[in-house]
Amino acid sequence: MLHQPGPGGSSRRAQRAFSGPRVMIYSHDTFGLGHLRRSRAIANRLVEGHPDASIVIISGSPIIGSFEFGDGVDYVRVPGVVKHANGDYTTLSLNMPLDEAVAMREGIILQTARTLRPDLVIVDKEPTGFRGELLPALEELRKGGARIVLGVRDVMDEPTVLAEEWERKGAVDALVRYYDDIWVYGLREIYEPLAGLDLPEHVRRRIVYTGFLRRELPPLPQLMRYPRLTKGPFILVTTGGGGDGHELIDWVLSAYEQDPGIPTPALLVFGPFVARDRRGPFMDRIARLPNVDAITFDAKIEHLMMKAQGIVSMGGYNTFCEILSLDKRALIVPRTTPRREQSIRAEQAARIGLVSMLDGDNLNPGAKRDAMAMARAIRHLPEQPLPSKAFLPHLLEGLDRIEKLTTPWFDARMNAVQLDRVASK
């Protein structure tokens, strides 16, 4: 059921020229790709089903312009921030204190909300936004009659850790005050990411498990040249954004150095955020390996995934969705710090038989990694069962479910706008 517009909400809608539904998607992202790619997938699906829709993604990603969006989708870029290994944040590019950058982000978000006047707001992962920057906009959006949805991935963190974090941020209070619905982009049968939170019963009833977000192959890139080894069978090694993937790259390279007879070559995709001082030494090692090559980044990596015989990954949400969608054999080596999100996901997926995995503690700085353990896992990868052998019902129906949920809301909104127009004449 849609909110009744707050004070002034009806008149504001009457003043707006009739058009299709408007959607604002807030992606709190700091320095990765996951939140942006998830928001992009949802936005593209919504405009596919509603060609008259206008969708604005608010993001701090420095490479958002590298991705293609459907007609009707655009983005607003806020100043970026980056999280360091010790958990502290700093500005990505601006030479100013973090508090000032957050204030700037908050102002841009609020002005975007006021100008767009969205009918639907989808907030990715953080109910209050980065350091509370979303709260002023949520207050106005609630008064204006927008439907506000929190979308969370299948796994957030260990229950006690998440409960402490959300208590500190006032996230539960924000859920109660501002949000109409909570979408979990996964299946209850695999994991319940919010089970450890002390949520009121009426809030728990708002939780909908959509299923994972299926990914389709994007249009073929016109200018991308892939390395020669991709003309035959190969293993794709991807670390997502790459900001925390150097340990996995090192382990894979060690495997090929210690076991040069691995029959399947490997293509490494570093990710756009891999540090330059690490990429150089990696390329020196790769130059000495005849069956390994690397590229920095591919915005349409789905095509490489489709061509690959198997995938080695840290198992972030988006890569996991792509593995399932393309039905690719995968070896997951999950990061275990600063969150156990990837580790929990990999353990549950391996339990069901969707993927194989190695202990992610081996990616911790200073860990002594067994190169031959990785070599054996890579050798076995082309022989393991496809994920489709273990698929659960509704596993990949997330985008379909989101479209079914939003269509009646959009229809009700269009009817309300038409009535407002008639009443204002």
Secondary structure, DSSP 8 states (H G I E B T S, - for coil): ------TTHHHHHHHS---S-EEEEEE--SS-SHHHHHHHHHHHHHHHH-TT-EEEEEE--TTGGGS---TTEEEEE---EEE-TTS-EEESS-SS-HHHHHHHHHHHHHHHHHHH--SEEEEES-TT-GGGTTHHHHHHHHHTT-EEEEEEES--S-HHHHHHHHHHHTHHHHHHHH-SEEEEES-TTT--TTTTS---HHHHTTEEE------------SS----GGGGS--EEEE-TT-TT-HHHHHHHHHHHHH-TT-SS-EEEE--TTS-HHHHHHHHHHHHT-TTEEEES--TTTHHHHHH-SEEEE---HHHHHHHHHHT--EEE----SS-SHHHHHHHHHHHHTS-EE--GGGGSTT----HHHHHHHHHHGGGS--GGGG--TTTT-HHHHHHHHHHHHHHHHHHHHHHHHHHH-
